[in-house]
Amino acid sequence: MIRFEQVTKRYPDGTTAVDDLSFEVAEGELVTLVGPSGCGKTTTMMMVNRLIEPTSGRIFVNGEDIAGVDPVHLRRRIGYVIQQVGLFPHRTVLDNTATVPALIGWKKARARARAAELLDLVGLDPKTFGSRYPEQLSGGQRQRVGVARALAADPPVLLMDEPFGAVDPVVREQLQDEFLRMQAAVRKTVLLVTHDIEEAVRLGDRIAVYGQGRIEQFDTPGAVLGAPATPYVAEFVGADRGLKRLSVTEIQTDDLEEPPIARLDEPAAQAAARLRAEEARWAVVLDAGGDLHGWVGVDEVALAGTGGTVGDLAHRMNSWVPVGAPLKQAFGVMLQHDAGWVAVLDGARFLGVLTPAKLHEALRRSVDADAQGVARDEVEFDSVADA
């Protein structure tokens, strides 16, 4: 969808902002451009909508060389979100959102209907927020309106320049979550500029790590964190890149252990005898369909004597995550509940438990898989969990 061919931007004073840049962004892909201030990432993005003109080279959008496209028409076909949002203070939220559709000739009713649809998509009820003015919104709400406005004319390409940088960390994480949810629904081709490697890793399908005017590495978040291409990239992503990688490594069923199981309607005495024979101290409690109900201690079951069922004694399970969640989420749940493991679910269906040893193994497999260019399940090594 976006293609750079040997693009250079050199200013009259001799400063080279971007030097011989070549890369491609696939349709529906979200690519984060990350690097320190002055490295050329924002210049790269602004050349896509011709707010900055390249000195040499060519840029294509949807197969068309943008040098031959009227800049105004080009910009109306490309969504643009900036850090300070840039809403018109004298216009309502609904009219702000409908700006581009109105400029390209949509009828007012259609433009406002589209604006209402987009406000709802970014989590702002148009009935509540549509008639408000920007000064009546929080910073996070204004940023949501900025995203909605950029999407209002349904552009195939979205450019985002530090879009979440002006809000506090809690709101920033909420906006990132909302944007990922929205991107999963609309699948725009996105270039997102950030100086924050954690944001780049969390949001990007691929990451372009910038040095001075050049891309040092262009790869998936896992590959950038697990196998930095140069010493510069290794230094930029930080010595704690293993921890950062937890956020981009998903839990798979092969990462799980099978714990002791007790059934909800199983007689307590029967369960106690069986679990003690297995030398188990606790058990996960499942119903007849294999859905998670909770957990129970073996000593509690044994004390029940001959009466009652496992279900009468089961405790609520708080430490659980869905399969496919990042390892970082599982690690956080372990710490939050001071748990030695977390249950992993597919909906309500119990799949197994993730232990600290298995979490470490999953992280090692992920790193080695990227380094070797193979799938995670093809990586072999001595497992700490099996030692």
JOVEN-V358098 format. One line per field, one symbol per residue. ss: DSSP state (2 for helix, 1 for strand, 0 for the rest). phi: phi as a letter, one per 20 degrees, with the letter a starting at -180 (. if undefined). psi: psi as a letter, one per 30 degrees, with the letter a starting at -180 (. if undefined). Layout:
ss->???
phi->???
psi->???
//
This chain:
ss->011111111100000111111111100001111100000022222222000000011111100112220022222201111100000000012222202222200002222222222222200002222000122200222222222222200000111110000000222222222222222222001111110022222220011111000011111022222200002222222000222222220100222010001110001222222222200001111100001111111222222000001222001000011100012222222222000011111100111111122222222222222222000222000000000
phi->.ccdclecccegenfdfcclecacdfgmeddedcrffneoffggffffdmfceffbnccdclndfffedggfffffecfbcdfemmfffedfgffgfegfgffenffgfffffffffffffendfffedgeedgfedfgfffffffffffefelffccdcdlfdfecfgffgffffffffffffedleecdcebdeffffffeefccdeeeemceebcafgffffebgfbgffgfffnfefffffgfddefdffeedeefccegefggfffffffffeleebbeddefenefdrbbefffffffmedndgffdfdfeeebbffnffggfffffgffdldeacfdcdmdffdqcdegfffffffffffffffemcfgfeecafeffef
psi->ekkkjhkkjklfgfkjekjhkklkklkgkjkkjkllkgfgeeeeeffeggfkklellkkkjhfkjffgkkeeeefffkkkklegehljfgkleeeeegeeeeeggkleeeeeeeeeeeeeeggjjfeefefllefglleeeeeeeeeeeffeghkfkkkjjhfgfglleeeeeeeeeeeeeeefefiljkkkklfjeeeeeeekelkjjkbjgljekjaleeeeefikfleeeeeeflfgfeeefefgjkklffflljlkkkkegkkeeeeeeeeeeghkflkkklafggkkeblkkeeeeeffbflllefffklkjfillkkflleeeeeeeeeeghkflkkkljcfkkfakkleeeeeeeeeeeeeeeefhlleffkklkkeff.
//
